[in-house]
Amino acid sequence: MSAIVAIVGRPNVGKSTLFNRILGRRQAIVEDFPGVTRDRNYAEVTRFDKPFTLVDTGGFEPVSDDRLLTQMREQSQLAIEEADIILFLLDGREGLTPADREVATMLRQVDKPVLFVINKVDGPTQEAAAGDFYALGIDEFCTVSAEHGPGVSDLMERVLDLLPATPSRREDDEETRLAIIGRPNVGKSSLANRLLGFERMVANPVAGTTRDSVDTPFAYNRKRYVLIDTAGIRRKGRVSQKLEKFSVVQALKALDRADIALMVLDAREGITEQDLTIAGYAAERGRAVVLVVNKWDLVPKDHTTLGQYVKNLRDAFKFLPDVPIHFVSAMTGLRVSKIMADVEKVGEEYRRTIKTAALNKVLEEAQKTHQPPVYQGKRLKFFYMTQTGTRPPSFIIFVNKAEGVHFSYRRYLTNCLRQAFGFSGCPIRLHFEDRER
């Protein structure tokens, strides 16, 4: 795993802005009020000579009785424990504050490199004011403007000098990326915490607490994974603040970065229209899916409950054929340990390649079993099939009239592939191309 660089500091000093500047894209949610980045946000940075993992922490809040602020402070402390290099960010406009002194006191106890970075230094006035921070006992610091860019390249040179050399990654040693998706308050962060084995997300019984999507590397059966915990996707009509609107976009972008989606549902509420829509987002983007029905411990049951629930899921999620289903309780840990075994299997199916000879045998048998339809007075003839890609499994079929392939026969051929080769939980992409013979 690459080295970890953590950006820490009190609220609203520009941590998320610096995170975005270093990353080269807008990943963390940025607003002008304290406490917006409420969770650690991990991202792999590969645009420099040495790759590393960058962590944007929730701000250090002064000790508070407020539960969320207290959790943010604990998360930042945990990030410091994980980090190899710490960027302590200060506000050059506001100057030195008691909260800065509190963070500095904490950092003095850390036996690892700490770079003191004074942000919002956009001109000579701020440069002069930066001298106030020598009161913290700083021998040397970097001045930057995260919003506009000056000083960031010099800062990155300092960071890269401190980073160890990273061995090159083998092409066949690929990680599998999991996106945890679902409506707000179905238990996505609690599930992530259970899967990872420690309190990684700020899990709080308030809908929408997890605003950012947060990446965490981990391993299972000696295979590399990255867990992406997304903000809850809400109906467009119910999204009011700009912050929440960006969270919806971010959740969809997280799907674009994922291989497999863990689709979380609330067992007490049953299957909602929004659940189907969100799962549809995953299917449209060609992501493999595992259904996770959370809060199963809170559902009254008899001997028919499980079977009926499974039937309802299969009927509702027909566009996800053979999708693995897990009934769990993220709160108690009930059956959560069984999820990763199916994730591993689905990941293997998602990357699976099929020999061309085997594909064409299936194509030939399919046409014998169910004759292709007639189009414009001529019967369709499928000549040849080959695989064009994985993640998701993708195939091209050459046919005499591609435009004449009805969706029902496309579905039939897709089902033939599933019967022959599996692809449980995975979408299958079929492309048809004209060929005379």
C-alpha positions as CSV (number, residue, x, y, z in Angstrom):
1,M,0.0,0.0,0.0
2,S,1.2,3.5,-0.8
3,A,2.3,6.0,1.9
4,I,-0.5,8.0,3.5
5,V,-0.4,11.8,3.6
6,A,-3.1,13.4,5.9
7,I,-4.3,17.0,5.9
8,V,-5.3,18.1,9.3
9,G,-6.3,21.3,11.0
10,R,-9.3,23.1,12.5
11,P,-12.5,23.7,10.5
12,N,-12.6,25.9,7.5
13,V,-8.9,26.5,7.0
14,G,-9.1,25.1,3.4
15,K,-8.3,21.4,3.9
16,S,-10.8,20.2,1.3
17,T,-9.6,22.9,-1.2
18,L,-6.0,21.8,-0.8
19,F,-7.1,18.2,-1.1
20,N,-8.8,19.0,-4.4
21,R,-5.8,21.0,-5.6
22,I,-3.3,18.2,-4.9
23,L,-5.7,15.6,-6.4
24,G,-6.3,17.7,-9.5
25,R,-10.1,17.2,-9.4
26,R,-13.0,18.1,-7.1
27,Q,-13.5,15.1,-4.9
28,A,-14.1,16.5,-1.4
29,I,-17.3,18.6,-0.9
30,V,-16.3,22.2,-0.3
31,E,-18.5,24.9,1.3
32,D,-17.9,28.1,3.2
33,F,-19.1,26.9,6.6
34,P,-17.2,24.9,9.2
35,G,-17.6,21.1,9.5
36,V,-18.6,20.3,5.9
37,T,-16.0,17.6,5.5
38,R,-17.4,15.4,8.2
39,D,-15.4,12.2,7.4
40,R,-11.9,11.3,6.3
41,N,-11.7,11.2,2.5
42,Y,-9.1,8.9,1.0
43,A,-7.9,9.2,-2.6
44,E,-5.0,7.7,-4.5
45,V,-2.7,10.4,-6.0
46,T,-0.8,9.2,-9.0
47,R,0.0,12.4,-10.9
48,F,3.4,12.9,-9.3
49,D,6.6,10.8,-9.5
50,K,5.7,8.9,-6.3
51,P,2.1,7.7,-5.8
52,F,0.6,8.2,-2.3
53,T,-2.8,8.1,-0.6
54,L,-4.1,11.5,0.4
55,V,-6.5,11.9,3.4
56,D,-8.8,14.9,3.9
57,T,-9.9,14.8,7.6
58,G,-13.0,16.3,9.2
59,G,-11.8,19.4,11.1
60,F,-10.4,19.4,14.6
61,E,-13.3,20.8,16.7
62,P,-12.6,22.1,20.2
63,V,-13.8,19.6,22.8
64,S,-17.6,19.7,22.5
65,D,-20.6,17.9,23.8
66,D,-22.1,17.7,20.3
67,R,-21.9,14.1,19.2
68,L,-21.0,14.8,15.6
69,L,-18.3,17.3,16.4
70,T,-16.7,14.9,18.9
71,Q,-16.8,12.1,16.4
72,M,-15.1,14.4,13.8
73,R,-12.3,15.1,16.3
74,E,-11.8,11.4,17.0
75,Q,-11.7,10.7,13.2
76,S,-9.0,13.3,12.7
77,Q,-7.0,11.7,15.6
78,L,-7.3,8.3,13.9
79,A,-6.1,9.8,10.6
80,I,-3.0,11.1,12.3
81,E,-2.3,7.6,13.7
82,E,-2.6,6.1,10.2
83,A,-0.6,8.8,8.3
84,D,3.0,8.6,7.3
85,I,3.2,12.4,6.7
86,I,1.0,15.1,8.2
87,L,0.2,18.4,6.6
88,F,-1.0,20.8,9.4
89,L,-3.0,23.4,7.7
90,L,-3.4,26.9,9.2
91,D,-5.4,30.0,8.1
92,G,-3.1,32.9,7.1
93,R,-6.0,35.4,7.0
94,E,-7.5,34.6,10.4
95,G,-4.1,34.1,12.1
96,L,-3.3,32.0,15.1
97,T,-6.2,30.7,17.2
98,P,-6.6,28.7,20.4
99,A,-7.8,25.8,18.2
100,D,-4.6,25.9,16.3
101,R,-2.7,25.6,19.5
102,E,-4.8,22.6,20.5
103,V,-4.0,20.8,17.3
104,A,-0.3,21.7,17.5
105,T,-0.2,20.3,21.0
106,M,-1.6,17.0,19.7
107,L,0.9,16.9,16.8
108,R,3.9,17.4,19.1
109,Q,3.2,14.0,20.4
110,V,3.4,12.4,17.0
111,D,6.7,10.8,16.0
112,K,6.4,11.3,12.2
113,P,7.0,14.1,9.7
114,V,4.8,17.2,10.1
115,L,4.7,20.0,7.5
116,F,3.2,23.2,8.8
117,V,1.3,24.8,5.9
118,I,-0.2,28.3,6.1
119,N,-3.1,28.6,3.6
120,K,-4.9,31.6,2.1
121,V,-1.6,33.5,1.5
122,D,-2.5,35.4,-1.6
123,G,-0.3,38.5,-1.2
124,P,2.3,40.4,0.8
125,T,-0.2,41.2,3.6
126,Q,-0.8,37.6,4.3
127,E,2.9,36.8,4.0
128,A,3.7,39.3,6.7
129,A,0.8,38.0,8.9
130,A,2.2,34.4,8.6
131,G,5.0,35.4,11.0
132,D,2.4,35.1,13.9
133,F,2.6,31.3,13.6
134,Y,6.2,31.3,14.9
135,A,4.5,31.4,18.3
136,L,3.7,27.7,17.8
137,G,7.4,27.0,17.9
138,I,7.6,26.4,14.1
139,D,11.1,26.6,12.7
140,E,9.9,26.3,9.1
141,F,6.6,26.4,7.2
142,C,5.2,26.5,3.7
143,T,2.8,29.2,2.5
144,V,0.2,28.4,-0.1
145,S,-3.0,29.5,-1.7
146,A,-5.0,26.3,-2.1
147,E,-7.7,28.1,-3.9
148,H,-5.5,29.7,-6.6
149,G,-2.5,27.4,-6.6
150,P,0.6,29.5,-5.6
151,G,3.0,27.6,-3.3
152,V,1.3,24.2,-3.8
153,S,4.0,22.9,-6.2
154,D,6.7,23.8,-3.6
155,L,4.7,22.0,-0.9
156,M,4.5,18.9,-3.1
157,E,8.2,18.9,-3.6
158,R,8.6,18.8,0.1
159,V,6.1,16.0,0.4
160,L,7.7,13.9,-2.4
161,D,11.1,14.3,-0.8
162,L,9.7,12.7,2.4
163,L,7.9,9.8,0.6
164,P,9.6,6.4,0.2
165,A,10.1,4.9,-3.2
166,T,7.1,2.8,-4.2
167,P,7.6,-0.5,-6.1
168,S,5.8,-0.6,-9.5
169,R,2.5,-2.4,-9.4
170,R,2.0,-5.5,-11.5
171,E,-0.7,-5.2,-14.2
172,D,-2.2,-8.5,-13.0
173,D,-2.4,-7.4,-9.4
174,E,-5.5,-5.3,-9.8
175,E,-7.7,-4.2,-6.9
176,T,-11.4,-4.6,-6.9
177,R,-13.4,-1.4,-6.0
178,L,-16.6,-1.7,-4.0
179,A,-19.2,1.1,-3.9
180,I,-21.7,1.0,-1.0
181,I,-24.9,2.5,-2.4
182,G,-28.4,3.0,-1.2
183,R,-30.9,5.5,0.2
184,P,-30.0,7.7,3.2
185,N,-30.0,6.1,6.6
186,V,-30.2,2.4,5.4
187,G,-26.9,1.7,7.3
188,K,-24.2,2.1,4.6
189,S,-21.6,3.5,7.0
190,S,-22.4,1.0,9.7
191,L,-22.0,-1.8,7.1
192,A,-18.6,-0.3,6.0
193,N,-17.5,-0.2,9.6
194,R,-18.4,-3.9,10.1
195,L,-16.7,-5.0,6.8
196,L,-13.5,-3.1,7.7
197,G,-13.5,-4.1,11.4
198,F,-13.2,-0.6,12.9
199,E,-15.1,2.6,12.9
200,R,-14.1,4.0,9.6
201,M,-17.1,6.2,8.7
202,V,-18.9,8.7,11.0
203,A,-22.0,6.5,11.5
204,N,-24.7,8.6,13.0
205,P,-28.5,8.0,13.1
206,V,-29.2,11.0,11.0
207,A,-30.2,10.6,7.3
208,G,-27.4,11.8,5.0
209,T,-24.7,12.0,7.7
210,T,-22.2,10.6,5.2
211,R,-22.0,13.4,2.6
212,D,-18.8,12.5,0.8
213,S,-17.9,9.2,-0.8
214,V,-14.9,7.9,1.1
215,D,-12.3,5.4,-0.2
216,T,-10.6,2.9,2.1
217,P,-8.1,0.2,0.9
218,F,-8.3,-3.2,2.6
219,A,-7.5,-6.9,1.8
220,Y,-9.5,-10.1,1.8
221,N,-8.1,-13.6,1.1
222,R,-4.8,-11.8,0.0
223,K,-6.7,-9.9,-2.7
224,R,-6.8,-6.1,-2.7
225,Y,-10.0,-4.1,-2.4
226,V,-11.0,-0.5,-2.1
227,L,-14.3,0.3,-0.3
228,I,-16.2,3.4,-1.4
229,D,-18.8,4.5,1.0
230,T,-21.1,6.9,-0.9
231,A,-23.4,9.6,0.3
232,G,-27.1,8.5,0.2
233,I,-28.7,9.2,-3.2
234,R,-31.9,11.2,-2.8
235,R,-34.8,11.9,-5.0
236,K,-34.1,15.1,-7.1
237,G,-37.2,16.8,-5.6
238,R,-36.0,16.3,-2.0
239,V,-32.5,17.6,-2.5
240,S,-32.5,21.2,-1.5
241,Q,-29.0,22.4,-0.4
242,K,-26.2,22.8,-3.0
243,L,-24.1,20.5,-0.7
244,E,-26.5,17.6,-1.0
245,K,-26.9,18.1,-4.7
246,F,-23.2,17.7,-5.2
247,S,-23.3,14.6,-2.9
248,V,-25.8,13.0,-5.4
249,V,-23.4,13.6,-8.2
250,Q,-20.5,12.2,-6.2
251,A,-22.4,9.0,-5.4
252,L,-23.0,8.5,-9.1
253,K,-19.3,9.2,-9.8
254,A,-18.4,6.6,-7.1
255,L,-20.3,4.1,-9.1
256,D,-18.3,5.1,-12.2
257,R,-15.1,4.3,-10.1
258,A,-16.4,1.0,-8.8
259,D,-16.4,-2.6,-10.0
260,I,-19.0,-3.9,-7.7
261,A,-21.9,-2.2,-5.9
262,L,-23.1,-3.3,-2.5
263,M,-26.7,-2.2,-2.8
264,V,-28.1,-1.7,0.8
265,L,-31.8,-1.8,1.6
266,D,-33.7,-1.3,4.8
267,A,-35.5,-4.6,5.7
268,R,-38.1,-2.7,7.7
269,E,-39.2,-0.5,4.8
270,G,-39.3,-3.1,2.1
271,I,-38.4,-2.4,-1.5
272,T,-39.0,1.2,-2.5
273,E,-39.1,2.8,-5.9
274,Q,-35.9,4.7,-5.0
275,D,-34.1,1.4,-4.2
276,L,-35.0,0.2,-7.7
277,T,-33.8,3.5,-9.2
278,I,-30.5,3.4,-7.4
279,A,-29.9,-0.2,-8.4
280,G,-30.7,0.9,-11.9
281,Y,-27.9,3.4,-11.8
282,A,-25.5,0.6,-11.0
283,A,-26.8,-1.6,-13.8
284,E,-26.7,1.2,-16.4
285,R,-23.1,1.8,-15.6
286,G,-22.3,-1.9,-16.0
287,R,-21.5,-2.6,-12.4
288,A,-21.7,-6.0,-10.7
289,V,-24.2,-6.0,-7.8
290,V,-24.6,-7.7,-4.4
291,L,-27.9,-7.0,-2.6
292,V,-27.5,-6.4,1.2
293,V,-30.8,-6.3,3.2
294,N,-29.8,-4.5,6.4
295,K,-31.6,-4.3,9.8
296,W,-32.9,-7.9,9.4
297,D,-32.8,-8.3,13.1
298,L,-35.5,-5.7,13.5
299,V,-38.1,-7.5,11.2
300,P,-40.8,-9.6,12.8
301,K,-40.5,-13.1,11.3
302,D,-42.2,-16.4,10.9
303,H,-41.3,-19.5,8.8
304,T,-42.4,-17.8,5.5
305,T,-40.7,-14.4,6.0
306,L,-37.3,-15.1,4.4
307,G,-38.7,-17.0,1.4
308,Q,-41.3,-14.3,0.7
309,Y,-38.7,-11.5,1.0
310,V,-36.4,-13.3,-1.4
311,K,-39.2,-13.8,-3.9
312,N,-40.1,-10.1,-3.7
313,L,-36.5,-9.1,-4.3
314,R,-36.2,-11.4,-7.3
315,D,-39.4,-10.1,-8.8
316,A,-38.5,-6.4,-8.2
317,F,-34.9,-6.7,-9.3
318,K,-35.4,-8.7,-12.5
319,F,-32.8,-6.5,-14.2
320,L,-30.2,-8.1,-11.8
321,P,-30.6,-11.8,-12.6
322,D,-29.0,-14.2,-10.1
323,V,-27.8,-11.3,-7.9
324,P,-26.4,-12.6,-4.6
325,I,-28.6,-11.6,-1.6
326,H,-27.6,-11.2,2.0
327,F,-29.8,-10.5,5.0
328,V,-27.7,-8.9,7.7
329,S,-27.6,-6.5,10.7
330,A,-24.7,-4.1,10.4
331,M,-25.5,-3.0,14.0
332,T,-25.0,-6.5,15.5
333,G,-22.8,-8.0,12.9
334,L,-25.3,-10.7,11.9
335,R,-24.1,-12.5,8.8
336,V,-22.0,-9.5,7.6
337,S,-18.9,-11.8,7.5
338,K,-20.5,-13.8,4.7
339,I,-20.7,-10.8,2.3
340,M,-17.1,-10.8,1.2
341,A,-17.1,-14.4,0.0
342,D,-19.8,-13.5,-2.6
343,V,-18.0,-10.2,-3.4
344,E,-14.9,-12.3,-4.2
345,K,-17.0,-14.7,-6.5
346,V,-18.7,-11.8,-8.2
347,G,-15.4,-10.1,-8.8
348,E,-14.0,-13.2,-10.5
349,E,-17.1,-13.4,-12.7
350,Y,-16.8,-9.7,-13.5
351,R,-13.3,-10.3,-14.8
352,R,-13.9,-13.7,-16.4
353,T,-12.9,-14.4,-20.1
354,I,-14.5,-17.1,-22.2
355,K,-12.8,-18.8,-25.1
356,T,-14.2,-18.0,-28.5
357,A,-14.9,-21.6,-29.4
358,A,-17.0,-22.1,-26.3
359,L,-19.0,-18.9,-27.1
360,N,-19.7,-20.0,-30.6
361,K,-20.9,-23.4,-29.4
362,V,-23.4,-21.7,-27.2
363,L,-24.5,-19.4,-30.0
364,E,-25.0,-22.4,-32.3
365,E,-27.0,-24.3,-29.8
366,A,-29.1,-21.2,-28.9
367,Q,-30.2,-20.8,-32.6
368,K,-31.1,-24.5,-32.8
369,T,-33.2,-24.4,-29.6
370,H,-35.0,-21.1,-30.4
371,Q,-34.9,-20.1,-34.1
372,P,-34.1,-16.4,-34.7
373,P,-37.0,-14.2,-35.9
374,V,-37.6,-13.0,-39.4
375,Y,-36.8,-9.4,-40.2
376,Q,-37.9,-7.6,-43.4
377,G,-38.7,-11.0,-45.0
378,K,-35.4,-12.6,-44.1
379,R,-34.5,-14.8,-41.1
380,L,-31.8,-13.5,-38.9
381,K,-28.6,-15.5,-39.0
382,F,-26.0,-15.1,-36.2
383,F,-22.6,-16.1,-37.6
384,Y,-19.9,-15.6,-34.9
385,M,-19.4,-14.4,-31.3
386,T,-16.3,-13.2,-29.5
387,Q,-15.5,-11.5,-26.2
388,T,-14.4,-7.9,-26.4
389,G,-13.9,-7.0,-22.8
390,T,-14.4,-7.6,-19.1
391,R,-15.6,-5.5,-16.2
392,P,-18.4,-6.0,-17.3
393,P,-18.2,-9.0,-19.6
394,S,-18.8,-7.7,-23.1
395,F,-19.3,-9.6,-26.4
396,I,-19.8,-8.8,-30.1
397,I,-22.1,-11.0,-32.3
398,F,-22.0,-10.7,-36.0
399,V,-25.4,-11.0,-37.7
400,N,-26.8,-10.5,-41.2
401,K,-29.1,-7.7,-40.0
402,A,-28.1,-6.1,-36.7
403,E,-31.0,-3.6,-36.6
404,G,-33.4,-6.5,-36.7
405,V,-32.3,-8.1,-33.4
406,H,-35.3,-7.6,-31.1
407,F,-34.7,-7.0,-27.4
408,S,-36.5,-10.3,-26.5
409,Y,-33.9,-12.3,-28.6
410,R,-31.1,-10.3,-27.1
411,R,-32.4,-11.2,-23.7
412,Y,-32.6,-14.8,-24.7
413,L,-29.0,-14.9,-25.9
414,T,-27.9,-13.2,-22.7
415,N,-29.7,-15.9,-20.7
416,C,-28.0,-18.6,-22.7
417,L,-24.6,-17.1,-21.8
418,R,-25.6,-17.0,-18.1
419,Q,-26.8,-20.7,-18.2
420,A,-23.5,-21.7,-19.8
421,F,-21.0,-19.6,-17.9
422,G,-22.6,-18.1,-14.9
423,F,-21.8,-14.4,-14.5
424,S,-23.8,-14.2,-11.3
425,G,-24.5,-10.7,-10.2
426,C,-22.8,-9.3,-13.3
427,P,-24.3,-7.4,-16.2
428,I,-23.6,-8.7,-19.7
429,R,-23.1,-6.4,-22.6
430,L,-24.0,-7.6,-26.1
431,H,-23.2,-5.7,-29.3
432,F,-24.5,-6.7,-32.7
433,E,-22.7,-5.9,-35.9
434,D,-23.7,-6.5,-39.5
435,R,-22.0,-9.1,-41.6
436,E,-23.2,-10.8,-44.8
437,R,-21.5,-14.1,-44.3
